Amino acid sequence: MRHRYRPDRESCVQVRRDMRAFLDRCEVDADAAEDALLIANELACNAVDHAHTPFSLTATLSPGSLRIELTDGSSEAPRLQPHDTTAERGRGLQMVEHLSSRWSFRRNGSGKTVVADVVLPAMTVPA
């Protein structure tokens, strides 16, 4: 799955819809699908809040894993905030770190791509 989005809040809603449809179509385990939806939503909201540029979201299934990649037009590195129970915001990447088996980012031109991998239970990857 690959879609492009505008840098606005409605795009975060559309990311969840598009990911849900993709994960349902691919019959991804319900718990893993929820983790993937939370990760995709957080990455999309970060792009809207911080990059302020159009962005693309790609989800790729392979045996045992789902890779979520979000590419935006900001070269600013995502910053994992220290744990603070009193903070109103800033926990998103902590959630991504907790729900994914690993996450990273790479700069590309004037933008970046944030990558998160989700481990999936045994399943058949559709052709």
DAFEN-V663338 format. One record per backbone hydrogen bond with DSSP energy under -0.5 kcal/mol. NH is the residue of the N-H (numbers start at 1). CO is the residue of the C=O. Records with the same first field share a line. If there is no record, write none. Layout:
BEGIN
NH = CO / CO
END
This chain:
BEGIN
3 = 57
5 = 55
8 = 6
11 = 8
12 = 8 / 9
13 = 9
14 = 10
15 = 11
16 = 12
17 = 13
18 = 14
19 = 15
20 = 16
21 = 17
22 = 18
23 = 19
24 = 20
25 = 21
26 = 22
27 = 24
28 = 23
33 = 29
34 = 30
35 = 31
36 = 32
37 = 33
38 = 34
39 = 35
40 = 36
41 = 37
42 = 38
43 = 39
44 = 40
45 = 41
46 = 42
47 = 43
48 = 44
49 = 45
50 = 46
51 = 46 / 47
52 = 47
53 = 47
55 = 5
56 = 71
57 = 3
58 = 69
59 = 1
60 = 67
62 = 65
65 = 62
66 = 118
67 = 60
68 = 66 / 116
69 = 58
70 = 114
71 = 56
72 = 112
80 = 78
81 = 79
87 = 84
95 = 91
96 = 92
97 = 93
98 = 94
99 = 95
100 = 96
101 = 117
102 = 117
104 = 115
106 = 113
108 = 111
111 = 108
112 = 72
113 = 106
114 = 70
115 = 104
116 = 68
117 = 102
118 = 66
120 = 64
125 = 123
126 = 124
END
